[in-house]
Amino acid sequence: MEKTKLTIGRLAAAAGVNIETIRYYQRKGLIDEPEKPTHGFRYYPYEIIDRIKFIKRAQQLGFSLQEISELISLGNGRCDDVREHAEIKRDLIAKQINDLQNLHETLGALINNCKNNKDNAECPIVMSLVSSNSE
């Protein structure tokens, strides 16, 4: 196998993704699809492995594919711009964490109300959901 070029199957294996992931990234414009030769297979440059790993790691950090596309377009020499994107994402995640903590506390209170409901005539959780819809 030539070190600089890979078939889609070998690229997928080397990057730890499946072939459909590579095709999806191509449709989204995150990686380029090589031209198909008249005979044989498309070959991908070996460096695409790093691009795919970058995309997967950015997804793990909470970046959407659109945001990853923006990061890729900024390139490596624009640290201030990349930092700004990361700060925006961090602030959004902090808000989501706060919202989830509030939701956790609300559900905890509803569960306690349900546990303390001795007559079981009306479920406090169901009643809370019904009353919140009518507001």
Beta strands, then each sheet from edge to edge (+ up, - down):
strand 1: 5-6
strand 2: 44-45
sheet 1: 1+ 2-
end
